[in-house]
């Protein structure tokens, strides 16, 4: 997916998506309501688009001079977006639960790119959008407060993980969690009464209660759960949508990326960049020899941090020399996105690599 060179110059950018021809045409319109209110303002509509890795979503996104909002354009005839119900002129309000109407267009593009092969969009038709703006409405208030499941990483204590599981007798894949007050699960962000969707990156839809119990015991002292509160579960169930980790709120995870802004001093930035293997076997760029008192240390750099992005651009796919050149593009300052070794090991594990890519793109 590429941006056109018009992104910076004429305030118009196009991102091209392709569709999955194997995707069905069920649930073409996923709206909160189809009627207008008394002031001619319709309700937001929700679309979950899923594609193959070599395919696109079937629409373009524009930022146009003289028009407000991020505008859906060039909806491909017969494409996934059209089959789902997206229309030319729709305004994009939300990407995977993030309100984007007031966001820089480049960042909106990054959020869609970071979604990978699945994205949940909330849109409003063009006429309703302009009417709402004219009335001074807060568009964010037209959307549900929280439609994102949570990804939670739990470390057990002497009493266990701090939750118990219940399920209807004889029914596979339906598990509700009772959460111990102030226990490990609650501290990790698991909402009381939430529904379990994934365990350590694997869907639980085919698990019996006994199989789930066995998988939990095999997890050792740490477990990662994808959970949905009752309200979030209802939102997706009523629309016939499947919740996946692509849509998850990752802010509850203990592993955070850090943004380091540095202004070069007389002795430089004060760190050394080295290329080495990641825990996954891939090659990465790591930060070492952080000098005390120099800009890198003052910005919060730690020995062994892995470099993810330079000046807001991911270094994925760059070799060592290309990364060095990226850092040196600006003579006197640079902003780096990094993660510590523990966080890198977590995200490099197979089920969580996509979450790290999304963190990098969205930061």
LINJONOR-V727546 format. One record per pair of residues at least 12 apart in sequence whose ideal C-beta (glycine too) atoms are under 6 Angstrom apart, sorted by the first residue. I is the first residue (numbers start at 1). J is the second residue. Records with the same first field share a line. If there is no record, write none. Layout:
I->J + J
This chain:
1->15 + 113
3->15
11->63 + 65
12->62 + 63 + 64
13->63 + 105
14->60
15->61 + 109
16->56 + 60
17->56 + 57 + 58 + 59
18->55 + 56
19->58 + 79 + 80
20->51 + 52 + 55 + 80
23->80
25->83
27->240
28->84 + 85
29->85
30->46 + 47 + 239
31->43 + 45
40->131
41->128 + 131 + 132
42->125 + 128
44->93 + 122 + 124 + 142 + 143
45->123
46->122
47->84 + 121
48->120 + 241
49->80 + 119
50->118
51->117
53->117
57->80 + 81
58->76 + 79 + 80 + 81
59->72 + 75 + 81 + 86
60->73 + 74
63->105
69->91 + 129
70->92 + 108
72->86 + 90
75->88
89->126
90->123 + 125
91->124 + 129
92->123
93->122 + 124 + 139
94->122 + 143
95->111 + 112
96->115 + 120 + 247
97->147 + 148
99->140
101->139
110->361
111->362
113->361
114->358 + 361 + 362
116->354
118->246
120->247
122->143
147->235
148->247 + 249
149->226 + 228 + 232 + 243 + 248
150->189 + 227 + 249 + 252
151->226 + 248 + 250 + 253
152->188 + 189 + 190 + 225 + 252
153->224 + 253 + 254
154->184 + 185 + 188 + 223
155->222
156->184 + 221
157->184
161->184 + 185
162->180 + 183 + 184 + 185
163->177 + 179 + 185
164->178
167->209
172->208
173->204 + 205
175->196
176->195
177->194 + 196
179->192
189->252
190->227
191->229
193->230
194->227 + 229
195->228 + 233
196->227
197->226 + 228 + 243
198->226
199->215
200->224
201->351
226->245
228->243
250->355
255->343 + 346
257->337 + 339 + 359 + 363
258->338
259->337
260->299 + 300 + 301 + 336
261->335
262->295 + 299 + 334
263->333
264->332
265->295
267->294
269->295 + 296
270->291 + 294 + 295 + 296
271->287 + 290 + 296 + 301
272->288 + 289
273->285
274->286 + 288
275->320
278->348
279->345 + 348
280->348
284->306
285->307 + 323
286->306
287->301 + 305
288->303
290->303
304->341
305->338 + 340
306->339 + 344
307->338
308->337 + 360
309->337 + 360
310->326 + 327
311->335
314->360
337->363
